[in-house]
Amino acid sequence: MNIDSETFLHAMRFIGAGLAMIGAIGAGVGVGIAASGGVQAMGRNPDAAPIVQTNMILGMAFAEAVAIYALAVALIIVFAG
């Protein structure tokens, strides 16, 4: 079975995009850990809830940025080739 080079490159593009999205796994784990820690901290010390909540949301935003970068790289791999 002989595969032409255009089909091979097209398949490799999709495999590369899938591998680029592995970064989204790390973002999901990071958001889960941040939410867990924030809820535990607010449960243990309700007086500090506003400060903890602000820091938790900021940490989640930075973790989500990694997922957005991974998505951007995957889209570039698929459509700009």
TATA-V810527 format. One record per pair of residues at least 12 apart in sequence whose ideal C-beta (glycine too) atoms are under 10 Angstrom apart, sorted by the first residue. I is the first residue (numbers start at 1). J is the second residue. D is the distance in Angstrom with one decimal. If there is no record, write none. Layout:
i->{I | I}
j->{J | J}
d->{D | D}
This chain:
i->{9 | 10 | 10 | 12 | 12 | 13 | 13 | 13 | 13 | 13 | 13 | 14 | 14 | 14 | 15 | 16 | 16 | 16 | 16 | 16 | 16 | 17 | 17 | 17 | 17 | 17 | 17 | 17 | 17 | 17 | 17 | 18 | 18 | 18 | 19 | 19 | 19 | 19 | 20 | 20 | 20 | 20 | 20 | 20 | 20 | 20 | 20 | 20 | 21 | 21 | 21 | 21 | 21 | 21 | 22 | 22 | 23 | 23 | 23 | 23 | 23 | 23 | 23 | 23 | 24 | 24 | 24 | 24 | 24 | 24 | 24 | 24 | 25 | 25 | 26 | 26 | 26 | 26 | 27 | 27 | 27 | 27 | 27 | 27 | 27 | 27 | 27 | 27 | 27 | 28 | 28 | 28 | 28 | 29 | 30 | 30 | 30 | 30 | 30 | 30 | 30 | 31 | 31 | 31 | 31 | 31 | 31 | 31 | 31 | 31 | 32 | 32 | 33 | 33 | 33 | 34 | 34 | 34 | 34 | 34 | 34 | 34 | 34 | 34 | 35 | 35 | 35 | 35 | 36 | 37 | 37 | 37 | 37 | 38 | 38 | 38 | 38 | 38 | 38 | 38 | 38 | 39 | 39 | 39 | 40 | 41 | 41 | 41 | 42}
j->{81 | 78 | 81 | 77 | 81 | 74 | 77 | 78 | 79 | 80 | 81 | 74 | 77 | 78 | 77 | 73 | 74 | 76 | 77 | 78 | 81 | 70 | 71 | 73 | 74 | 75 | 76 | 77 | 78 | 79 | 81 | 74 | 77 | 78 | 70 | 73 | 74 | 77 | 69 | 70 | 71 | 72 | 73 | 74 | 75 | 76 | 77 | 78 | 67 | 70 | 71 | 73 | 74 | 77 | 70 | 74 | 66 | 67 | 68 | 69 | 70 | 71 | 73 | 74 | 64 | 66 | 67 | 68 | 69 | 70 | 71 | 74 | 67 | 70 | 63 | 66 | 67 | 70 | 60 | 62 | 63 | 64 | 65 | 66 | 67 | 68 | 69 | 70 | 71 | 63 | 64 | 66 | 67 | 63 | 59 | 60 | 62 | 63 | 64 | 66 | 67 | 56 | 59 | 60 | 61 | 62 | 63 | 64 | 66 | 67 | 60 | 63 | 59 | 60 | 63 | 55 | 56 | 57 | 58 | 59 | 60 | 61 | 62 | 63 | 56 | 57 | 59 | 60 | 56 | 52 | 55 | 56 | 59 | 52 | 53 | 54 | 55 | 56 | 57 | 59 | 60 | 52 | 53 | 56 | 52 | 53 | 55 | 56 | 56}
d->{7.5 | 9.6 | 8.5 | 9.4 | 9.4 | 9.9 | 5.8 | 5.8 | 9.1 | 9.7 | 5.4 | 9.5 | 8.5 | 6.8 | 9.4 | 9.0 | 8.0 | 10.0 | 4.8 | 8.3 | 9.2 | 9.8 | 9.5 | 8.1 | 4.1 | 7.6 | 8.8 | 4.6 | 4.8 | 9.3 | 9.9 | 7.6 | 9.4 | 9.8 | 9.8 | 9.7 | 8.6 | 9.0 | 9.3 | 5.6 | 8.2 | 9.0 | 4.5 | 4.2 | 8.9 | 8.6 | 6.0 | 9.3 | 8.6 | 5.6 | 7.0 | 8.5 | 5.2 | 9.9 | 7.4 | 9.8 | 5.6 | 6.5 | 9.5 | 6.9 | 3.2 | 8.5 | 7.8 | 8.8 | 9.6 | 7.9 | 4.5 | 9.1 | 9.7 | 5.2 | 7.1 | 9.0 | 8.9 | 9.0 | 7.9 | 6.2 | 8.1 | 8.5 | 9.3 | 9.4 | 5.0 | 5.9 | 8.0 | 4.6 | 3.6 | 8.3 | 9.1 | 7.4 | 9.8 | 8.4 | 9.4 | 9.9 | 7.4 | 8.4 | 7.7 | 7.8 | 8.1 | 3.5 | 8.4 | 7.3 | 9.0 | 9.8 | 8.5 | 5.1 | 9.5 | 9.9 | 5.1 | 6.6 | 9.9 | 8.6 | 9.6 | 9.2 | 8.9 | 9.8 | 8.6 | 8.9 | 5.5 | 8.6 | 9.2 | 4.5 | 5.1 | 9.6 | 9.1 | 6.5 | 6.9 | 9.7 | 9.4 | 7.0 | 9.7 | 8.6 | 9.7 | 7.3 | 8.7 | 5.6 | 6.6 | 9.8 | 7.7 | 3.3 | 8.3 | 8.1 | 8.5 | 9.1 | 9.7 | 8.4 | 9.4 | 9.2 | 9.1 | 8.0 | 8.5}
